[in-house]
Amino acid sequence: MIITSDGKEYVHSLKNFSKNMHTGDFLSSELLRVLNEIGVDKFSAIVSDHAANIVLAKRLIADKYPHIIPVRCIAHHINLLTNDIMKLNWSSKIIKDCKKVVKYFRKSHAAHEYLQEEIANFNIVGGSLKQYVKTCWTTAFDCTNSIIRCQMAIKHANICFFYLIYVFIIIYLLYFNIKSIFIYIFLVS
């Protein structure tokens, strides 16, 4: 991928290197081939992950062309960092608890509707609850932030929803108790 100074992105070429050894020397030679095809003077940096072979390849190019800076991809770095943080007990517990809250409101149609109403009533901006997806590292923030953002609506929706369930249970019990009483009266008489 080549990104120009005005922000345009171009795919220069796609090649299958599955039969090649991905050594630093090999990767360096392939990068140099692209640099020479386009023009070395048109490049200012090479951005990649931090695997040892690509680090070596970038260093070899930077040694030969000092104006080309080897840069580590910040998004990849944050992804690795987030994955490490998510392995800690405290963070995995937080995500586990958040997933339970999100699952509850996603699985129950009535609870979800109450939550949506409360989000609107409290004028909460940013939408409803967001799910955590292990392979998408930004969702750890999105999920926890959505619960914090919707905290008042969640509390209020739960109160309304559980009150509705409570009333339903009372009606249910009354119905079957009355039915039981009628059956009892019928059997006794």
C-alpha positions as CSV (number, residue, x, y, z in Angstrom):
1,M,0.0,0.0,0.0
2,I,1.4,3.4,-1.0
3,I,0.0,6.5,0.6
4,T,0.8,9.8,-1.1
5,S,1.4,13.2,0.6
6,D,-2.1,14.2,-0.3
7,G,-3.5,11.2,1.5
8,K,-4.4,9.0,-1.6
9,E,-3.8,5.3,-1.2
10,Y,-2.6,3.0,-4.0
11,V,-2.0,-0.7,-4.1
12,H,1.2,-1.1,-6.1
13,S,1.2,-4.9,-6.4
14,L,0.1,-8.1,-4.9
15,K,2.4,-11.1,-4.9
16,N,2.3,-14.6,-3.4
17,F,5.4,-15.1,-1.3
18,S,4.1,-18.3,0.4
19,K,6.9,-20.4,-1.1
20,N,9.6,-17.9,-0.1
21,M,11.4,-17.6,3.2
22,H,10.3,-14.3,4.8
23,T,13.8,-13.3,5.9
24,G,14.7,-9.7,6.5
25,D,17.0,-9.8,3.4
26,F,14.2,-11.2,1.2
27,L,11.7,-8.6,2.4
28,S,14.3,-5.9,2.0
29,S,15.0,-6.8,-1.6
30,E,11.3,-6.9,-2.4
31,L,10.7,-3.5,-0.8
32,L,13.8,-2.1,-2.6
33,R,12.3,-3.4,-5.9
34,V,9.1,-1.3,-5.3
35,L,11.1,1.7,-4.1
36,N,13.3,1.6,-7.3
37,E,10.3,1.1,-9.6
38,I,8.5,4.2,-8.2
39,G,11.5,6.2,-7.2
40,V,13.4,6.1,-3.9
41,D,13.2,9.9,-3.6
42,K,9.4,9.8,-3.5
43,F,9.4,7.8,-0.2
44,S,9.8,9.2,3.3
45,A,8.8,6.2,5.5
46,I,8.0,2.5,5.6
47,V,5.3,1.5,8.0
48,S,4.8,-2.1,9.2
49,D,4.2,-4.4,12.1
50,H,7.1,-5.1,14.5
51,A,8.0,-8.7,13.5
52,A,11.8,-9.2,13.6
53,N,12.1,-9.9,9.8
54,I,10.4,-6.7,8.8
55,V,12.3,-4.7,11.4
56,L,15.5,-6.0,9.8
57,A,14.2,-5.2,6.3
58,K,13.3,-1.6,7.3
59,R,16.6,-1.1,9.0
60,L,18.5,-2.3,5.9
61,I,16.5,0.1,3.7
62,A,17.0,3.0,6.2
63,D,20.8,2.3,6.3
64,K,20.9,2.5,2.5
65,Y,18.5,5.5,2.3
66,P,18.6,7.5,5.5
67,H,15.7,9.8,4.4
68,I,13.3,6.8,4.6
69,I,12.2,6.4,8.2
70,P,11.3,2.9,9.5
71,V,7.9,3.4,11.4
72,R,6.0,0.9,13.5
73,C,2.3,0.8,12.8
74,I,0.6,2.4,15.7
75,A,-2.7,0.6,15.1
76,H,-1.0,-2.8,15.2
77,H,0.9,-1.7,18.3
78,I,-2.3,-0.6,20.1
79,N,-4.0,-3.9,19.0
80,L,-1.2,-5.9,20.6
81,L,-1.3,-3.8,23.7
82,T,-5.0,-4.1,24.1
83,N,-4.8,-7.9,23.7
84,D,-2.3,-8.0,26.5
85,I,-4.4,-5.9,28.7
86,M,-7.5,-8.0,28.0
87,K,-5.6,-11.1,29.3
88,L,-5.3,-9.5,32.8
89,N,-7.9,-10.8,35.4
90,W,-9.4,-7.4,36.2
91,S,-10.0,-6.4,32.6
92,S,-11.3,-9.8,31.5
93,K,-13.8,-9.7,34.5
94,I,-14.9,-6.2,33.5
95,I,-15.5,-7.3,29.9
96,K,-17.2,-10.5,31.1
97,D,-19.6,-8.4,33.2
98,C,-20.2,-5.9,30.4
99,K,-21.0,-8.8,28.0
100,K,-23.6,-10.1,30.4
101,V,-25.4,-6.7,30.5
102,V,-25.3,-6.3,26.7
103,K,-26.5,-9.9,26.2
104,Y,-29.4,-9.4,28.6
105,F,-30.7,-6.4,26.7
106,R,-30.1,-8.0,23.3
107,K,-31.8,-11.3,24.2
108,S,-34.9,-9.8,25.8
109,H,-37.0,-7.9,23.4
110,A,-39.0,-6.2,26.1
111,A,-35.9,-5.2,28.1
112,H,-34.3,-3.9,24.9
113,E,-37.4,-1.8,24.1
114,Y,-37.4,-0.4,27.7
115,L,-33.7,0.5,27.3
116,Q,-34.3,2.2,24.0
117,E,-37.1,4.3,25.5
118,E,-34.9,5.3,28.5
119,I,-32.0,6.2,26.2
120,A,-34.4,8.5,24.4
121,N,-35.9,9.9,27.6
122,F,-32.5,10.7,29.1
123,N,-31.4,12.2,25.7
124,I,-28.3,9.9,25.6
125,V,-26.2,10.5,22.5
126,G,-24.2,7.7,20.9
127,G,-26.8,4.9,20.5
128,S,-27.5,1.8,22.5
129,L,-25.2,-0.8,24.1
130,K,-22.2,-2.0,22.0
131,Q,-21.0,-5.6,21.9
132,Y,-17.5,-6.7,22.6
133,V,-15.9,-8.7,19.8
134,K,-12.6,-10.4,20.8
135,T,-11.1,-10.0,17.3
136,C,-11.9,-6.3,17.0
137,W,-9.8,-4.5,19.6
138,T,-11.7,-1.2,19.6
139,T,-14.8,-2.9,20.9
140,A,-13.4,-3.3,24.4
141,F,-13.6,0.5,24.7
142,D,-16.9,0.7,22.8
143,C,-18.6,-1.9,25.0
144,T,-17.5,-0.5,28.4
145,N,-18.1,3.1,27.3
146,S,-21.6,2.3,26.1
147,I,-22.5,0.9,29.5
148,I,-21.1,3.9,31.3
149,R,-22.8,6.3,28.8
150,C,-26.2,4.4,29.2
151,Q,-25.9,3.8,32.9
152,M,-28.9,5.8,34.0
153,A,-31.1,4.3,31.2
154,I,-30.0,0.8,32.1
155,K,-30.9,1.3,35.8
156,H,-34.2,2.8,34.9
157,A,-35.1,0.3,32.2
158,N,-34.2,-2.6,34.7
159,I,-36.5,-1.1,37.3
160,C,-39.4,-0.7,34.8
161,F,-38.8,-4.2,33.3
162,F,-38.5,-6.0,36.6
163,Y,-41.6,-4.1,37.9
164,L,-43.5,-5.4,34.8
165,I,-42.2,-9.0,35.4
166,Y,-43.3,-8.6,39.1
167,V,-46.8,-7.6,38.1
168,F,-47.0,-10.4,35.5
169,I,-45.9,-13.0,38.2
170,I,-48.5,-11.7,40.6
171,I,-51.2,-11.8,38.0
172,Y,-50.0,-15.3,37.0
173,L,-50.1,-16.5,40.6
174,L,-53.4,-15.0,41.3
175,Y,-54.8,-16.6,38.2
176,F,-53.6,-20.1,39.1
177,N,-54.5,-19.6,42.8
178,I,-58.0,-18.6,41.8
179,K,-58.1,-21.5,39.4
180,S,-56.8,-23.8,42.1
181,I,-59.4,-22.5,44.5
182,F,-62.2,-23.2,41.9
183,I,-60.8,-26.7,41.3
184,Y,-60.6,-27.3,45.1
185,I,-64.2,-26.1,45.5
186,F,-65.3,-28.2,42.6
187,L,-63.6,-31.3,44.0
188,V,-64.8,-30.7,47.6
189,S,-68.4,-30.2,46.6
